[in-house]
């Protein structure tokens, strides 16, 4: 039976309708695929933008998944240890009820098990799709049932086949999710894992970078500290470098390095950073002892003491918490140890709440070791300097002893020479004295005999003629003059012999402590009255400038008196000679004597306003037998003996200054530690020098 036009038309319309339905289905599938693709692209963009923070990615994933899959509620859970916590949703921001429900979920944790969809996903590590939870006999989450949930989909976030999170979608109606929707959620789950892995890797990379940066900063700081320790012996500079770098690297606000005073058993601040002078002074007055405060506890325990908030620390007393630590929260104290012996401490403090990083105690222990090294270097340097000073003093003493020994040897040699010369001189003087006595005696006797002869022959001479008598008288007077000349030169020779014997006797005398001013005064009076006894017309003005601060000095008083008498006598003679030579009516003879305490030496100055001494003969004054006086008025041995007494016996000096026609001044300086070296003293000095 052939088809009618109406049936053919109906078939065509049916075909067109089928084709339109198919076309609509294709368009819907295309639009859905395009929407899925767009959503996936959007998620990827979020992932690319949020490389370090995974939360925006999770929020975008659950919002997009819920919207594309037509779910009423959506959540993402992330594994934390053995439990899963809710971290993202798509409903909290839509209503107050949703926000309240999310707040409840945030406090809940899900453990692997069959009593919930999320628990099953965590347990089995696969997609769990429950079309109707009311028809599921294992489902045991009544709050979910009360909330009206019926169809629930759970998709795991897998990394190396291990679940690290869950995407949950639910509907308040029984309407299973399509395979295409489930596949879309799987794709989102993979993208979430990628985002989380990227964030984890980036976080590890950032942590590693931060650690390396911190390590580099620590190494640079340690290098700076080591350079300071090795290049400077200034302990303050080194400790200032250490504490400043320690505070900066630990992100503290202030810090102090202490040194332990073993004598008083207290910690003394040596260097501070970030602190006012008043606070440092307060810490110094606190005088922390072992066991007190965090520093004392660290020293006793030989380990760092870290307190996150000292304001809550029950071990602190009120004054410490409210005074020196006011406004301070975190404190870290590290002991400075040398072979388990406490030598100090390092303390850093922070004003903000929160403890120091776990790596900081180790870092500060490294810095503490460098501080110990710096303190030890400073101690060794001080010991070395002290030993160097001792060695210098010992060397100086040895050089002084050697110099004294050489001087003593020279004195011994000189003494031996002078002794030999003295013996020779004494022998010659004795040999000369005997015939000289004969000459003097016979000259005197011859004078007496000549007088007797003249008296005896007077009658015979009287009868002679005038010429003969005059001739005879002339001969007699000539003989008398010759005898007087012989007697005069004999007396001078006798004086020279006596001086030679005195000079050959050398210097001697017992040393004792005397009042120098009294000794000078006594010698001056003795010299003046002696000069007056020899010449009643002698007159001179005596001026005294005696330093009453001169301390008693040890010397041989008899020998120094000999020197003073000699110099006073020379001064009297020079002043008198100038007056005799016509110095003028206004001239007044003056001799001035002065004393002065110079500390290690005592000084005597003797000045006259006499004739003075010419420069060309000044260097010869102290030579034996040299004199500026006319023949018969000086032997030339007085100044030589004075030189030996002052320089050889007392280790002092005698100097002369003069201006011809104006003045002459002798300056004697006697050391307080000057000693004459005898045989026994020399042996002892040599023994101590060798020892």
JOGI-V124088 format. One record per backbone hydrogen bond with DSSP energy under -0.5 kcal/mol. NH is the residue of the N-H (numbers start at 1). CO is the residue of the C=O. Records with the same first field share a line. If there is no record, write none. Layout:
BEGIN
NH=CO / CO
END
This chain:
BEGIN
8=4
9=5
10=6
11=7
12=8
13=9
14=10
15=11
16=12
17=13
18=14
19=15
20=16
21=17
22=18
23=19
24=20
25=21
26=22
27=23
28=24
29=25
30=26
31=27
32=28
33=29
34=30
35=31
36=32
37=33
38=34
39=35
40=36
41=37
42=38
43=39
44=40
45=41
46=42
47=43
48=44
49=45
50=46
51=49
54=52
58=54
59=55
60=56
61=57
62=58
63=59
64=60
65=61
66=62
67=63
68=64
69=65
70=66 / 67
71=66
72=170
73=170
75=168
76=88
77=166
78=85
79=164
80=83
82=80
83=80
84=110
85=78
86=108
87=76
88=76
90=74
94=91
95=91
99=95
100=96
101=97
102=98
103=99
104=100
105=101
106=102
107=103 / 104
108=105
110=84
113=119
120=116
121=117
122=118
123=119
124=120
125=121
128=154
130=152
131=129
133=150
135=132
136=133
137=135
139=136
140=115
144=141
145=141
146=142
147=143
148=145
149=144
150=171
151=171 / 173
152=130
153=169
154=128
155=167
157=165
158=156
159=162
162=159
164=157
165=157
166=77
167=155
168=75 / 166
169=153
170=73
171=151
175=173
182=178
183=179
184=180
185=181
186=182
187=183
188=184
189=185
190=186
191=187
192=188
193=189
194=190
195=191
196=192
197=193
198=194
199=195
200=196
201=197
202=198
203=199
204=200
205=201
206=202
207=203
208=204
209=205
210=206
211=207
212=208
213=209
214=210
215=211
216=212
217=213
218=214
219=215
220=216
221=217
222=218
223=219
224=220
225=221
226=222
227=223
228=224
229=225
230=226
231=227
232=228
235=233
238=234
239=235
240=236
241=237
242=238
243=239
244=240
245=241
246=242
247=243
248=244
249=245
250=246
251=248
252=247
253=349
254=349
255=273
256=347
257=271
258=345
259=268
260=343
261=259 / 266
262=260
265=261
266=261
267=288
268=259 / 266
270=257
271=257
273=255
280=276
281=277
282=278
283=279
284=280
285=281
286=282
287=283
288=267
291=296
292=289
296=292
297=293
298=294
299=295
300=296
301=297
302=298
303=298
305=333
307=331
310=329
312=309
313=310
314=312
316=313
321=317
322=318
323=319
324=319
325=320
326=323
328=325
329=350
330=350 / 352
331=307
332=348
333=305
334=346
336=344
337=335
338=341
341=338
343=336
344=336
345=258
346=334
347=256
348=332
349=254
350=330
354=308
360=357
361=357
363=359
364=360
365=361
366=362
367=363
368=364
369=365
370=366
371=367
372=368
373=369
374=370
375=371
376=372
377=373
378=374
379=375
380=376
381=377
382=378
383=379
384=380
385=381
386=382
387=383
388=384
389=385
390=386
391=387
392=388
393=389
394=390
395=391
396=392
397=393
398=394
399=395
400=396
401=397
402=398
403=399
404=400
405=401
406=402
407=403
408=404
409=405
410=406
411=407
412=408
413=409
414=410
415=411
416=412
417=413
418=414
419=415
420=416
421=417
422=418
423=419
424=420
425=421
426=422
427=423
428=424
429=425
430=426
431=427
432=428
433=429
434=430
435=431
436=432
437=433
438=434
439=435
440=436
441=437
442=438
443=439
444=440
445=441
446=442
447=443
448=444
449=445
450=446
451=447
452=448
453=449
454=450
455=451
456=452
457=453
458=455
461=457
462=458
463=459 / 460
464=461
469=465
470=466
471=467
472=468
473=469
474=470
475=471
476=472
477=473
478=474
479=475
480=476
481=477
482=478
483=479
484=480
485=481
486=482
487=483
488=484
489=485
490=486
491=487
492=488
493=489
494=490
495=491
496=492
497=493
498=494
499=495
500=496
501=497
502=498
503=499
504=500
505=501
506=503
512=555
514=553
516=514
519=515
520=516
521=517
522=518
523=519
524=520
525=521
526=522
527=523
528=524
529=525
530=526
531=527
532=528
533=529
534=530
535=531
538=535
541=589
542=540
543=541 / 591
545=593
548=546
550=547
553=514
555=512 / 553
557=555
560=556
561=557
562=558
563=559
564=560
565=561
566=562
567=563
568=564
569=565
570=566
571=567
572=568
573=569
574=570
575=571
576=572
577=573
578=574
579=575
580=576
581=577
582=579
583=578 / 579
587=584
591=541
592=607
593=543
594=605
595=545
596=603
598=596 / 601
600=598
602=670
603=596
604=668
605=594
606=666
607=592
608=664
609=590
611=574
617=614
618=614 / 615
619=615
620=617
621=618
623=620
625=636
626=623 / 636
627=625
633=630
641=637
642=638
643=639
644=640
645=641
646=642
647=643
648=643 / 644
649=644
650=645
651=647
652=646
653=669
655=667
657=665
659=663
661=611
662=659
663=659
664=608
665=657
666=606
667=655
668=604
669=653
670=602
671=669
672=600
674=671
678=676
682=678
683=679
684=680
685=681
686=682
687=683
688=684
689=685
690=686
691=687
END
